[in-house]
Amino acid sequence: MIRAWTRALAALGLALLAQPAKAVTCESMSVEGSRYTICEVRPAQETLRLFLRGEGGQPYGNFSALETALGARGETLVFAMNAGMYHEDRSPVGQYIEDGQEEMRVIATPGPGNFGLLPNGLLCIQDGSAQVLETRAYLAQRPDCLHATQSGPMLVIDGELHPRFLPDSSSRYIRNGVGTSEDGQRAVFVISENSVTFHEFARLFRDVLKLPNALFLDGNVSRLHAQDLGRSDLGRPMGPIVAVTAPKSP
């Protein structure tokens, strides 16, 4: 199994080296029979942020609506992914901050579903960096996040897998998540292309991508927009969206 992870990591590294240097790169890889699409963002070089509502206060709900809104103001959608769990009206379940404005407070108590499977955590985007933080660490540090979204469970916590994940679990779903490097200079977003367990998904972040902290974003709503891949997934309406935007080319 270790050899399989090592080969996968080497293949991903060679693929990335073969590409022109960009602040957002998306690649496909296979590990132990499962397929993943992996998009790496350099927050210091790209505009990484969260989106929830457009003009009038209505949630965007899909990539197309966000893309249209951005286009009207001279921007393009480079990358996007659903970014956390939400209620039926698409309001965030836990902490949500957009452009420095808090819409929803932190939820730090256990609860039903994946969100409440503690420890859960947050993606905190600051000026030029991004960090995945376990919720208790977030509350202790109180970082000044320009954007933040809470989800759960954590996949990897300081290099350790979530303690509730089982190697022999039979619970398999399409899943997406995000991990960050220790220095906050790499944010790596992953979506599985086939059903995987939490244990398999978390090991990808820890053992292949070598990221010390990673957060599960969702399973039922996992979707990706990647301009480089010519991909923009359709599906049920989303709540929060994490995205990289750029000025439109002349």
Long-range contacts (C-beta under 8 A, 24 or more apart in sequence): 1-32, 4-31, 4-32, 5-31, 5-32, 5-203, 5-207, 5-208, 8-208, 9-208, 9-209, 9-210, 12-38, 12-208, 16-40, 23-244, 24-78, 24-79, 24-228, 24-244, 25-228, 26-79, 26-226, 26-228, 26-229, 28-193, 29-208, 31-204, 31-208, 32-200, 34-192, 34-193, 34-194, 34-196, 34-200, 35-192, 35-193, 35-194, 36-190, 36-191, 36-192, 36-193, 36-204, 37-190, 37-191, 37-193, 37-224, 37-226, 37-229, 37-231, 38-188, 38-189, 38-190, 38-209, 39-79, 39-81, 39-188, 39-189, 39-190, 39-224, 39-226, 40-186, 40-187, 40-188, 40-189, 41-79, 41-130, 41-186, 41-187, 41-188, 41-189, 41-244, 42-185, 42-186, 42-187, 43-125, 43-126, 43-128, 43-129, 43-130, 43-184, 43-185, 43-187, 44-128, 44-129, 44-185, 46-78, 46-244, 46-246, 47-244, 47-245, 47-246, 48-125, 48-130, 48-147, 48-187, 48-242, 48-243, 48-244, 49-98, 49-99, 49-125, 49-146, 49-147, 49-242, 49-243, 49-245, 50-83, 50-96, 50-97, 50-98, 50-125, 50-147, 50-148, 50-149, 50-240, 50-241, 50-242, 50-243, 51-98, 51-240, 51-241, 51-242, 51-243, 52-90, 52-92, 52-96, 52-98, 52-103, 52-239, 52-240, 52-241, 59-90, 59-237, 59-238, 59-239, 60-238, 60-241, 61-90, 61-237, 61-238, 62-234, 62-235, 62-237, 62-238, 63-223, 63-225, 63-232, 63-233, 63-241, 64-232, 66-241, 66-243, 67-225, 67-232, 70-245, 71-248, 74-247, 74-248, 75-245, 75-246, 75-247, 75-248, 76-227, 76-245, 76-246, 76-247, 76-248, 76-249, 77-225, 77-227, 77-243, 77-244, 77-245, 78-227, 78-243, 78-244, 78-245, 78-246, 79-189, 79-225, 79-226, 79-227, 79-243, 79-244, 80-224, 80-225, 80-241, 80-242, 80-243, 80-244, 81-176, 81-178, 81-189, 81-191, 81-217, 81-223, 81-224, 81-225, 81-241, 81-242, 81-243, 82-176, 82-217, 82-218, 82-221, 82-222, 82-223, 82-238, 82-239, 82-240, 82-241, 82-242, 83-123, 83-149, 83-151, 83-217, 83-239, 83-240, 83-241, 83-242, 84-123, 84-149, 84-150, 84-151, 84-217, 84-218, 84-239, 84-240, 85-113, 85-114, 85-115, 85-151, 85-152, 85-218, 85-239, 86-238, 86-239, 86-240, 87-239, 90-237, 90-238, 90-239, 91-239, 92-149, 92-150, 92-239, 92-240, 93-150, 93-151, 94-120, 94-122, 94-149, 94-150, 94-151, 94-152, 95-122, 95-138, 95-148, 95-149, 95-150, 96-148, 96-149, 96-150, 96-240, 97-145, 97-146, 97-147, 97-148, 97-149, 98-147, 99-146, 99-147, 100-146, 104-150, 106-135, 106-138, 106-139, 106-150, 107-135, 107-150, 108-135, 108-136, 108-139, 114-152, 114-153, 114-216, 114-219, 115-150, 115-151, 115-152, 115-153, 116-152, 117-152, 117-153, 117-162, 117-164, 118-152, 118-153, 119-152, 119-153, 119-154, 119-157, 119-162, 120-150, 120-151, 120-152, 120-153, 120-154, 120-215, 121-150, 121-151, 121-152, 121-153, 121-154, 121-157, 121-213, 121-215, 122-148, 122-149, 122-150, 122-151, 122-215, 123-148, 123-149, 123-151, 123-178, 123-180, 123-187, 123-215, 123-242, 124-148, 126-184, 129-183, 129-184, 129-185, 130-180, 130-184, 130-187, 131-180, 131-184, 131-213, 132-178, 132-179, 132-180, 132-213, 132-214, 132-215, 133-213, 134-158, 134-213, 147-242, 149-240, 149-242, 151-215, 151-216, 151-217, 151-218, 152-215, 152-216, 153-198, 153-216, 154-213, 154-214, 154-215, 154-216, 155-179, 155-198, 155-201, 155-202, 155-205, 155-206, 155-214, 155-215, 155-216, 156-202, 156-205, 156-206, 156-211, 156-212, 156-213, 156-214, 157-213, 158-212, 158-213, 159-206, 159-212, 161-199, 161-202, 161-203, 161-206, 162-198, 162-202, 165-197, 165-198, 165-199, 165-202, 166-197, 166-199, 167-199, 169-197, 169-198, 169-199, 170-197, 171-197, 171-198, 172-196, 172-197, 173-219, 173-220, 174-219, 174-222, 175-201, 175-216, 175-218, 175-219, 175-222, 176-216, 176-217, 176-218, 176-219, 176-222, 176-223, 176-224, 177-201, 177-205, 177-214, 177-215, 177-216, 177-217, 178-214, 178-215, 178-217, 178-242, 179-205, 179-209, 179-211, 179-212, 179-213, 179-214, 179-215, 180-211, 180-213, 180-214, 181-211, 181-212, 182-212, 186-211, 189-224, 189-242, 191-222, 191-223, 191-224, 192-222
